[in-house]
Amino acid sequence: MDEMEKLQLLTGESNTALLSLLLEDAKDFVLSYTNRTELHSTLQKTVRDLAVIALNRMGTEGEAGRSEGGESYSFENAPKHIYDVLDRYRLARIGGRTYETKKEPPETVPPQDGSAG
């Protein structure tokens, strides 16, 4: 199941263009916040969670809180547990640069056919 299908299942939303945009924005936020160029696989759920939060907050952009019908709601940027996860994968900037370990492709070893040189 891909991320779009998971998000559709979680939200019940059928507008795939909207969900795709929300996933892309959430991924961009995660990459920017963590100072990374590639998304670590363990951050996929965090991206999905941020997309769900963004979908649920549509129509309330810019509000810090709301009170109606005797009920009050407050909005925070993102729940603390999301920032806790992101902080674990955040790369430090040193001298204005970020150093991210890149995975090198495995070295190819020529096949040995049993004959010596």
C-alpha positions as CSV (number, residue, x, y, z in Angstrom):
1,M,0.0,0.0,0.0
2,D,1.5,3.3,-1.0
3,E,1.4,6.6,1.0
4,M,-1.6,7.9,-1.0
5,E,-3.7,4.8,-0.3
6,K,-2.8,5.0,3.4
7,L,-3.8,8.6,3.6
8,Q,-7.1,8.0,1.8
9,L,-7.8,5.1,4.2
10,L,-7.0,7.3,7.2
11,T,-9.0,10.3,6.1
12,G,-11.8,9.0,3.9
13,E,-10.8,11.8,1.4
14,S,-11.2,10.9,-2.3
15,N,-9.6,14.0,-3.8
16,T,-6.2,12.5,-4.8
17,A,-4.9,15.8,-6.1
18,L,-5.5,17.4,-2.7
19,L,-4.0,14.5,-0.8
20,S,-1.0,14.5,-3.2
21,L,-0.4,18.2,-2.5
22,L,-0.7,17.7,1.2
23,L,1.8,14.8,1.2
24,E,4.2,16.8,-0.9
25,D,4.0,19.8,1.4
26,A,4.4,17.7,4.5
27,K,7.4,16.0,2.9
28,D,9.0,19.4,2.0
29,F,8.4,20.5,5.6
30,V,10.1,17.4,7.0
31,L,13.1,17.7,4.7
32,S,13.4,21.4,5.5
33,Y,13.1,21.0,9.2
34,T,15.5,18.1,9.4
35,N,18.0,19.7,6.9
36,R,18.0,16.6,4.8
37,T,17.8,16.2,1.0
38,E,16.3,12.7,1.1
39,L,13.5,11.4,3.3
40,H,14.6,8.8,5.8
41,S,12.2,5.8,5.5
42,T,11.2,6.0,9.2
43,L,9.9,9.6,8.6
44,Q,7.1,8.4,6.2
45,K,4.6,8.1,9.1
46,T,5.5,11.6,10.3
47,V,4.9,13.0,6.8
48,R,1.5,11.2,6.7
49,D,0.6,12.5,10.1
50,L,1.4,16.1,9.0
51,A,-0.7,15.6,5.9
52,V,-3.7,14.4,8.0
53,I,-3.2,17.4,10.4
54,A,-3.2,19.8,7.4
55,L,-6.3,18.2,5.9
56,N,-8.1,18.5,9.2
57,R,-7.1,22.1,9.7
58,M,-8.3,23.3,6.3
59,G,-10.6,26.2,6.7
60,T,-9.0,27.2,10.0
61,E,-5.8,28.6,8.7
62,G,-4.4,31.4,10.8
63,E,-6.5,30.6,13.8
64,A,-5.0,30.1,17.2
65,G,-8.2,28.9,18.7
66,R,-11.9,28.8,18.3
67,S,-14.9,28.7,20.6
68,E,-18.4,27.8,19.4
69,G,-21.4,26.1,20.8
70,G,-19.9,26.0,24.3
71,E,-16.8,24.1,23.1
72,S,-13.4,25.6,22.6
73,Y,-10.6,24.3,20.4
74,S,-7.0,25.4,20.3
75,F,-4.6,24.8,17.5
76,E,-0.9,24.3,17.8
77,N,1.6,24.2,14.9
78,A,2.1,20.5,15.2
79,P,1.8,18.2,18.2
80,K,4.9,17.8,20.3
81,H,5.3,14.1,19.5
82,I,5.9,15.0,15.8
83,Y,8.7,17.4,16.7
84,D,10.2,14.8,19.0
85,V,10.5,12.4,16.0
86,L,11.8,15.1,13.7
87,D,14.4,16.2,16.2
88,R,15.9,12.7,16.2
89,Y,16.6,13.0,12.5
90,R,17.6,16.6,12.3
91,L,21.0,17.3,11.0
92,A,23.1,20.1,12.5
93,R,24.3,23.0,10.4
94,I,28.0,23.7,10.7
95,G,29.3,26.9,9.2
96,G,26.1,27.3,7.1
97,R,26.5,23.8,5.7
98,T,24.8,20.5,6.4
99,Y,26.6,17.3,6.1
100,E,24.4,14.3,5.2
101,T,25.8,10.8,4.7
102,K,25.1,9.6,1.3
103,K,24.7,5.9,0.6
104,E,27.3,4.7,-1.8
105,P,26.4,2.1,-4.3
106,P,28.0,-1.3,-3.4
107,E,31.2,-2.0,-5.2
108,T,30.8,-4.5,-8.0
109,V,33.1,-7.4,-7.8
110,P,33.9,-9.0,-11.2
111,P,32.6,-12.5,-11.4
112,Q,35.2,-15.2,-10.8
113,D,35.1,-17.8,-13.5
114,G,37.7,-20.0,-11.8
115,S,40.6,-19.1,-14.2
116,A,43.6,-17.3,-12.9
117,G,44.8,-14.3,-15.0
